[in-house]
Amino acid sequence: MPEETAATSTEAARPKRSDARRNEGVLLEAAAAVFVRSGVEAPIREIAKEAGVGLGTVYRHFPTRSDLVLAVYRHQVEACAEAAPRLLISLKSPSDALRAWVDLFVEFLVTKHGLAMAMQSSGDSFDALHDYFETRLVPAVASIIDAATDVGEIRRGIGAFELMRGIGNLCIVPEGDARYDARRMVAYLLDGLRPTE
């Protein structure tokens, strides 16, 4: 009888772990959207409402705001990193994959800049994020650049870090300045990667 109870308890726990993972993913997507819209100081209840969960669920997964900020950052870095090979396989050319990846990267940067103030003020827990960002994303974009270079769609000598840095600089927009379109400027940058005849 005790063995059956233990087995039943274990089986009952499995769906909860799956639900917990699903809830965490929903929370991270919701938090990213709220941070872009309202900043990282947005009330936690706004994130819970966006995710369709209770406040307790948010705090169970992320006991502090800095835990949530770190998790959103890492979640978005992982999404960008994992997209690179998928885009190379699914799109008709490496240059199409590069443009699609850059679109995702620009979306990430919007959220990243929204998180920048929290990262600067939260101390040691954020120190490794810059290295993590480079470790995951530089190889991802390098694989696409290499593929596009190999088929002659972009010029040789484009560095992955250099390209990411250039895109990042173009995405720094003063808040509320409607005169500047970062996406248009990034599109011009990508056009400039084409080989000259």
C-alpha positions in Angstrom: 0.0 0.0 0.0 2.7 2.6 0.9 4.5 1.7 -2.4 1.3 2.4 -4.4 0.9 5.7 -2.6 4.5 6.7 -3.4 4.0 5.7 -7.0 0.8 7.6 -7.2 2.4 10.7 -5.7 5.3 10.5 -8.1 2.9 10.2 -11.1 0.8 13.1 -9.8 4.0 15.2 -9.4 5.0 14.8 -13.1 2.2 16.9 -14.6 2.8 19.6 -12.0 6.5 19.8 -13.1 5.3 20.1 -16.8 2.7 22.7 -15.8 5.4 24.6 -13.9 7.7 24.7 -16.9 4.8 25.8 -19.1 3.9 28.5 -16.6 7.4 29.7 -16.4 7.6 30.1 -20.2 4.3 32.0 -20.2 5.5 34.2 -17.4 8.8 35.1 -19.2 7.0 36.0 -22.4 4.5 38.1 -20.4 7.2 39.8 -18.4 9.2 40.7 -21.5 6.1 42.3 -23.1 5.3 44.2 -19.9 8.9 45.4 -19.5 8.8 46.8 -23.0 5.5 48.5 -22.5 5.8 49.7 -18.9 9.5 49.2 -17.9 11.1 46.8 -15.4 9.5 48.6 -12.4 6.0 47.6 -13.7 3.9 46.1 -10.9 4.2 42.3 -10.6 0.4 42.1 -10.8 0.6 43.5 -14.3 2.9 40.7 -15.3 0.6 38.1 -13.6 -2.4 39.5 -15.4 -0.6 39.5 -18.8 0.3 35.8 -18.2 -3.1 34.9 -16.9 -1.8 33.5 -13.6 -2.0 34.5 -9.9 0.6 36.6 -8.1 1.6 33.6 -6.1 2.6 31.8 -9.3 4.9 34.6 -10.2 6.6 34.7 -6.8 6.9 30.9 -6.7 8.9 31.0 -9.9 10.8 34.3 -9.4 11.0 35.3 -5.7 12.6 38.7 -6.5 12.3 41.2 -9.3 16.0 40.7 -10.2 15.4 36.9 -10.6 12.7 37.8 -13.1 14.8 40.3 -15.0 17.7 37.8 -15.3 15.3 35.1 -16.4 13.7 37.3 -19.1 17.1 38.3 -20.4 18.3 34.7 -20.6 15.1 33.4 -22.1 15.3 36.0 -24.9 19.0 35.3 -25.5 18.2 31.6 -25.8 15.3 32.2 -28.2 17.7 34.2 -30.5 20.5 31.6 -30.3 18.1 28.7 -31.0 16.5 30.5 -34.0 19.7 30.7 -36.0 20.0 27.0 -37.2 16.2 26.8 -37.6 16.2 29.9 -39.9 19.1 28.5 -42.0 17.2 25.3 -42.6 13.7 26.8 -43.1 14.4 29.8 -45.3 15.4 29.7 -49.0 18.7 31.5 -48.6 21.3 32.4 -45.9 20.7 36.1 -46.5 17.0 35.6 -45.8 17.9 33.8 -42.6 20.3 36.6 -41.7 17.5 39.2 -42.1 15.0 37.1 -40.2 17.6 36.6 -37.4 18.4 40.3 -37.2 14.6 41.0 -36.9 14.6 38.8 -33.8 17.7 40.3 -32.5 16.3 43.8 -32.8 13.2 42.7 -30.9 15.4 41.3 -28.2 17.4 44.6 -28.1 14.2 46.6 -27.4 13.6 44.5 -24.3 17.3 44.5 -23.4 17.4 48.2 -23.4 14.3 48.2 -21.3 16.1 46.1 -18.8 19.4 48.0 -18.9 18.8 50.2 -15.9 17.8 47.3 -13.7 20.9 45.4 -14.8 23.2 48.3 -13.9 21.7 48.7 -10.5 21.3 45.1 -9.3 24.9 44.2 -8.5 26.9 41.1 -8.8 24.1 38.8 -10.0 24.2 40.6 -13.4 28.0 40.6 -13.9 28.0 37.4 -16.0 25.2 38.5 -18.4 27.4 40.2 -20.9 29.6 37.2 -21.3 26.6 34.9 -21.5 25.1 37.2 -24.2 28.3 37.0 -26.4 28.8 33.3 -25.7 25.4 32.3 -27.0 24.7 34.9 -29.7 28.0 35.5 -31.5 28.3 31.8 -32.7 24.6 31.9 -33.7 25.0 34.8 -36.0 28.4 33.7 -37.1 26.9 30.5 -38.5 24.5 32.5 -40.6 27.2 35.0 -41.8 29.4 32.1 -42.8 26.7 30.4 -44.8 25.8 33.7 -46.5 29.5 34.4 -47.3 30.0 30.9 -48.7 27.3 31.4 -51.3 28.4 35.0 -52.1 25.3 36.8 -50.7 27.3 39.0 -48.4 30.9 40.3 -48.6 33.7 38.6 -46.8 35.3 39.9 -43.6 32.0 40.6 -41.7 32.6 39.8 -38.0 29.7 38.5 -36.0 30.5 40.6 -32.9 31.1 43.6 -35.1 27.7 43.2 -36.8 25.9 42.7 -33.5 27.6 45.7 -32.0 26.6 47.9 -35.1 23.0 46.7 -34.9 22.9 47.4 -31.1 24.2 50.9 -31.6 21.5 51.6 -34.2 18.8 50.4 -31.8 19.6 52.9 -29.1 16.8 55.4 -29.5 15.9 58.2 -27.2 12.6 57.5 -25.6 9.7 58.9 -27.4 11.7 60.1 -30.4 9.5 59.3 -33.4 11.9 60.9 -35.9 14.3 57.9 -35.8 13.4 54.5 -37.2 15.9 51.9 -35.9 14.5 49.1 -38.1 15.0 51.2 -41.2 18.6 52.0 -40.3 19.3 48.3 -39.6 17.9 47.5 -43.0 20.3 49.9 -44.6 23.1 48.3 -42.7 22.2 44.9 -44.0 21.9 46.2 -47.5 25.5 47.4 -47.1 26.7 43.8 -46.5 26.0 42.8 -50.1 29.1 42.2 -52.2 30.1 45.1 -54.5 30.2 44.3 -58.2 
